[in-house]
Amino acid sequence: MDAPYYMTMETIIHNGVTLAVIQEDQLVIRETQDALDLMAEARYLGSDCLILAAENLDPAFFDLKTRLAGEILQKFSNYRMRLAIVGDFSGFQSKSLKDFIKESNRTGRIIFVPSADEARQLLSGK
């Protein structure tokens, strides 16, 4: 039996907004329930905004045919939690994924950004 996994989440105040930040270099979200657990933890810590690295997401997230991205992002939308995914998305070749990222960034509830600094700025509204 595997030992339990404990994820590191910290909160920071940026421009008066409490942001929950995942501090991991491994997978954190493998399925929809993982995202729900993260949202619950972030809310417990007083945040309705979450920042995580693209590497924290199962690679299936970026294959839209799996529907994992849609399921997870729908939960964030339903529970009114903003999410910033930090990473380099330029290497993805899928036009549908690029369109998905562009549309997500346009609406602003879920954003895909190249840096944690940009994530903090956009989520804090400054």
N, C-alpha and C positions, 0 to 999 in steps of 0.2 A: 504494500500500500504506500502511495506517495505521501510525503509530508505535506501539510497544508501550505498553501501559498498565500502570503500576505503582501498585498500591494501597498506601495507608498504613495499617499496623496497628501499634498500640503495645500494650505490656503494662503493666498497673498491678497493684499488690498492694493488695488491699482486705480488711481483716480477716484477713490471712494467706493469702488465696486469690489466685492469679495469674489475672487476667482479660485476655483479648485484646480490644481495642477497635478497631473500624474507624473511621478518621478520614477519611471521604469525603463529598462532597456530590453524588455521582453514582451511577449504577447500578454495583453490584459483583456482584450475583447475577442473572444472566439465565437460567441453566439449572442443572441438578443438578450438573454438573461444576464449576461455579464454587463451589458450596457445599463440595464435596469439597476443592477447592484451598484454600479458606479454613480448613477444619478442619485440613488438613495443616500449613499455615503456623502456625496457632495452637498446635498440638501441638509444632511445632518450637521455638516460643517458650516452651514450658513451661506452656501453659494448656489446660484442658479446658472452658473457658467462653468464649463469644464474645458480644460486644455489638455490635449494628449498628442503624442507623436504618432505619425503614420505607422511606425514600426510596432506600435502597441495594438494594432488591428490585424486580425487574421488576414492573410493575403486574399482570401476569398471575398473580403469586403470590396476590393477593387475590381472584382470580376462581376459586373452587374447582372450577369445571367444567374448567379447564385441567389440573388435577391437579398443577400445579407445586408448590404448597405441600405437598401430601401427600408427593410424591417427595423434596423437600428435607428436610422435617422427619423423614421416615423415616430418611434418612442420618444426621442428627444423633442420632437415637435408636439406630440400629445401632452407631454409633461412640462411643456414650456421651459425647457432647459436649453440654453445656448451651448454650442459645441464648436471648438476650434481644433482642427486637425492640422498639425504642423509637419511639413515635410517638403520634399522636392517631387512634385507631381509632373514635371516636364518629361520624364522618361516613359510615361504611359502612352501607348499608341492608339488605344481605343477612342474613336471619335465620340461614342456614346458616353464614355466615362468623362472625357473632357467637357462635353456638354453638361453632364450631370454636375461636375465641379463648378462650372461657370454659373449655372442656374442656382446652385446652392449659395454661392458667394453673392449673387445678385439679391436673393431674398434675405440673407444675413443671419438666419437662425443657426445654420450650420455653415461654417466657413472653412476653407482649405487655404492655408497660408504657408509661406516659406520660413517664417521665423516665429519663435515664441514671443518676441517683442511685438511683432505685428499682431499676433493673437491677443496679447494683453491690451494693446491700443484699441483694436476693433471691438472686443468684448466689453471694454469699459466705456465705450462710446466717445473716446477722446482721441 
